[in-house]
């Protein structure tokens, strides 16, 4: 079997249907694709994000400390079990700027005005979409603090149980609950 040698005058003009993809075509195509993806990832978040304050490591550390303070102050002899009536006496009834600053060690300016807003709520863990706080037997809800209005926040969640809760069809004493602490 002999191989025919191509005619040098014809080899420079190859039909477009018979030409394969060259390495240069591939590199140019991939380069354009990578640039397009990089452009999308850098510009789309700025269109979607809201122009609000930023959250840094200091805020995260502070809210974690606030949650730990609440748990340690209200904990019964059982680990991670909070005294519901103590929550009611301490936070629900006596929440104001001065008390919150003293109890939780929140930052203030020279005039004593708080920089940080905090909301503490105990929610049912089993109901993932439940926004209503858990209630005590006395009918008081386990929520305290400043009113949260969907601001950019730092949130810490602890899994706890609470004494003296109002048992309903889906909630019993000893059930795990979510202690949510938000700061903005």
RODO-281089 format. One record per residue: y, x, z of N, C-alpha, C in turn; residue in one letter. Coordinates in steps of 0.001 Angstrom, whole numbers, plus 500000, padded with zeros to 6 digits. Layout:
! residues N
YXZYXZYXZa;...
//
This chain:
! residues 184
498844500827500000500000500000500000501237500885500000x;501950500742498993503161501538498854504355500672499183x;505261501322499774506457500609500186507557500851499178x;508206499771498861509296499926497895510528500401498625x;511205501282497980512462501771498527513574500847498078x;514432500465499008515531499593498601516510500331497700x;517049499564496830518053500100495924519329500332496724x;519857501569496767521047501840497578522255501023497160x;522338500629495954523491499836495525523406498413496067x;522205497908496360522041496541496877522060496502498398x;521748497585499094521602497566500548522920497305501260x;524044497597500655525327497361501296525697495894501290x;525147495110500415525499493697500325524273492864500671x;524055492584501969522917491788502412523364490345502525x;522497489429502147522826488009502250523065487640503710x;523951486680503925524210486203505281522991485510505861x;522179484863505064520994484170505573519944485162506061x;519916486361505527518890487325505877519349488315506940x;520597488278507329521122489242508299520785488798509719x;520288489673510595520003489363512004521218489628512869x;521140489171514130522249489400515051522261490868515443x;523409491459515377523519492870515731523884493004517205x;523708494200517714524032494472519112525513494240519385x;526346494567518440527780494383518632528133492896518735x;527486492058517953527724490611518045527345490089519426x;526219490549519922525737490111521242526714490539522334x;527156491780522312528063492296523334529388491537523311x;529927491273522134531182490527522036530996489106522569x;529905488460522232529648487095522706529499487019524211x;528734487932524789528554487955526244529875488289526931x;530642489208526370531942489556526956532876488369527018x;532942487606525939533795486401525924533284485378526928x;531977485216527022531400484268527977531735484669529416x;531584485932529768531876486401531125533358486216531443x;534221486511530510535652486305530738535981484825530938x;535346483947530177535591482510530331535123482017531689x;533945482455532126533434482049533444534337482586534550x;534778483829534452535664484403535463536985483639535517x;537521483261534376538759482484534331538592481142535036x;537487480464534780537236479160535412537125479309536921x;536365480304537405536191480474538837537470480896539548x;538380481536538870539624481949539529540723480899539463x;540707480028538471541797479062538350541467477681538887x;540238477228538770539908475871539198540129475653540699x;539722476575541600539977476323543026541453476139543358x;542337476812542658543760476647542944544270475278542497x;543640474666541508544023473317541101543515472279542085x;542343472519542670541699471541543540542178471656544980x;542451472860545465542804473081546862544141472458547201x;544245471995548431545509471437548906546334472547549542x;547625472499549423548468473558549980548680473366551475x;547707473745552282547807473606553727547657474976554372x;547737474986555686547622476232556425546258476869556268x;546222478142556566544966478865556424544276478979557773x;542992479244557696542164479399558888541689480841558912x;541839481490560047541398482877560122540386483050561247x;539942484259561435538930484556562448539404484263563858x;540704484421564111541235484125565442541104482653565797x;541342481786564815541187480346565048539736479992565336x;538834480599564589537411480337564790536972480798566174x;537421481961566594537070482469567924537652481580569017x;538881481112568821539509480281569842538789478938569984x;538443478293568877537788476989568978536386477133569555x;535741478249569286534428478502569880534558478662571392x;535615479342571830535866479499573262536199478160573918x;536976477320573219537320475993573745536053475153573925x;535165475163572929533912474402573032533051474925574179x;532992476238574331532210476818575431532809476438576780x;534137476377576863534798475971578110534465474527578454x;534504473647577483534192472234577721532757472085578195x;531834472751577523530416472644577912530205473201579307x;530780474359579618530552474951580944531215474132582053x;532372473513581781533055472705582793532329471395583081x;531687470823582083531082469496582239529563469530582377x;528969470694582298527508470804582296526918470453583662x;525833469687583630525101469375584855524143470531585142x;523193470334586039522223471386586338521269471624585174x;521154470652584275520321470800583089521158471464581990x;520625472506581351521404473183580301521776472224579166x;523012472331578699523563471532577598523554470030577863x;523487469636579117523629468217579469524995468059580119x;525830467217579516527179467010580012527232465778580897x;528048465839581912528277464697582796529295463786582114x;528857462616581669529712461692580947530898461223581757x;530681460909583022531792460457583867532788461577584125x;532322462816584234533236463952584399534070464130583130x;533474463925581963534229463969580709535324462916580740x;534960461706581170535912460606581243537055460945582196x;536740461440583397537771461756584390538661462913583941x;538053463918583339538805465123582998539596464975581710x;538926464562580653539568464602579338540102463253578863x;539340462210578983539767460927578407541011460363579082x;541069460417580400542172459779581114543392460672581323x;543231461963581316544330462849581707544729463826580618x;544521463467579368544856464383578281546347464331577992x;547015465445578158548397465617577707548590467096577397x;549748467456576858549966468834576422549783469841577556x;550319469514578724550242470463579835548814470632580329x;548095469518580525546716469599580992545816470298579983x;545957469948578710545116470560577672545359472063577596x;546605472461577726546930473893577694546295474610578870x;546382474007580046545821474629581248544293474645581207x;543660473531580886542194473441580903541544474302579836x;542104474275578633541441474899577500542061476223577068x;543160476622577702543786477892577365544386477932575976x;545043476842575591545636476775574257546946477544574205x;547318477975573022548529478764572831549777477872572915x;550829478408573545552100477690573652553241478649573324x;554396478064573043555580478900572850556286479065574193x;557459479686574196558199479947575431558613478667576147x;558815477582575392559204476310575990558011475507576499x;556793476003576294555600475298576745555028474324575727x;555566474316574501555038473433573453553768474055572867x;552733473235572715551456473701572183551528473944570687x;550926475040570228550804475307568797549604474565568221x;548533474504568987547257473995568494547034472554568914x;546500471787568014546083470416568308544560470417568381x;544025469734569377542586469739569617542086468309569762x;540923468047569193540257466763569343538813467040569749x;538366466349570791537005466506571310536330465152571205x;535181465091570531534467463829570345532970464075570452x;532288463141571129530822463177571195530314462086570287x;529469462466569327528934461524568338527411461521568382x;526838460447567825525389460318567750524854461305566719x;523888462100567100523311463088566189522407462429565158x;521714461370565548520749460727564659521423460036563485x;522616459510563682523333458830562605524264459831561949x;523856460387560827524620461467560211526007461027559763x;526181459773559369527485459316558907528282458602559971x;527813458625561218528483457878562278529795458547562656x;530883457815562526532183458346562897532632457862564268x;531992456846564770532381456299566064531858457176567199x;532694457436568206532219458209569351531230457403570195x;530402458125570910529444457511571837530226456924573005x;529738455806573547530407455170574687529610455371575960x;530335455412577079529705455451578395529326454038578816x;528558453923579893528193452609580417529431451800580794x;530500452494581192531740451814581568532515451307580345x;532045451622579137532707451177577923533730452158577376x;533962453260578070534921454268577629534241455152576585x;534931455407575495534343456260574458534538457733574820x;533574458548574407533620459971574682534433460679573596x;535723460475573662536652461109572732537942461379573482x;538531462515573205539782462863573858540559463799572950x;541828463895573214542640464856572484543604464217571523x;544110465057570664545101464636569686544422463861568560x;545181462996567919544651462188566821544465463059565591x;543251463054565077542926463848563890543138462991562647x;543912463507561698544236462763560470543868463560559226x;542652464058559170542118464802558021542942466030557654x;543485466716558644544172467973558402543123469075558190x;543575470226557681542691471374557614542401471807559035x;541133471893559379540774472159560762539690473215560855x;539526473695562070538398474536562432537539473651563325x;536245473601563045535374472687563786534174473442564323x;533837473157565575532646473711566202531820472532566695x;530523472608566478529624471546566921528595472134567869x;528363471443568961527321471817569914526372470628570045x;525104470894570177524113469845570408523955469712571925x;524231468525572449524203468274573889523525466941574172x;523247466702575426522905465366575911523986464993576919x;524171463699577147525229463241578045524645462210578999x;525020462324580275524587461346581270525479460115581201x;524987459013581699525747457765581837526216457172580510x;525464457369579424525877456789578150525431455343578077x;526116454580577257525776453189577011524597453166576038x;523450452750576531522266452708575675522365451515574740x;522227451787573476522231450726572476520904450780571734x;520774449986570686519520449921569945519083451247569368x;520018452117569022519658453384568400519927454597569292x;520311454378570564520680455484571429520153455242572839x;519487456263573374518941456188574725519364457423575505x;519245457332576847519550458484577692518668459656577268x;519244460836577194518491462030576841518433462321575348x;518933461395574523518951461656573079519955462770572788x;519664463631571811520626464675571460521862464076570785x;523011464613571140524295464168570613525051465378570085x;526085465125569267526943466181568736528257466205569501x;528571467318570101529893467536570673530702468242569593x;531695467551569035532540468123567988533900468464568587x;534301469697568398535617470132568836536352470606567591x;537490469970567322538306470310566153539648470850566614x;540128471841565896541448472365566175542196472562564857x;543439472184564835544271472356563636545667472763564014x;
//
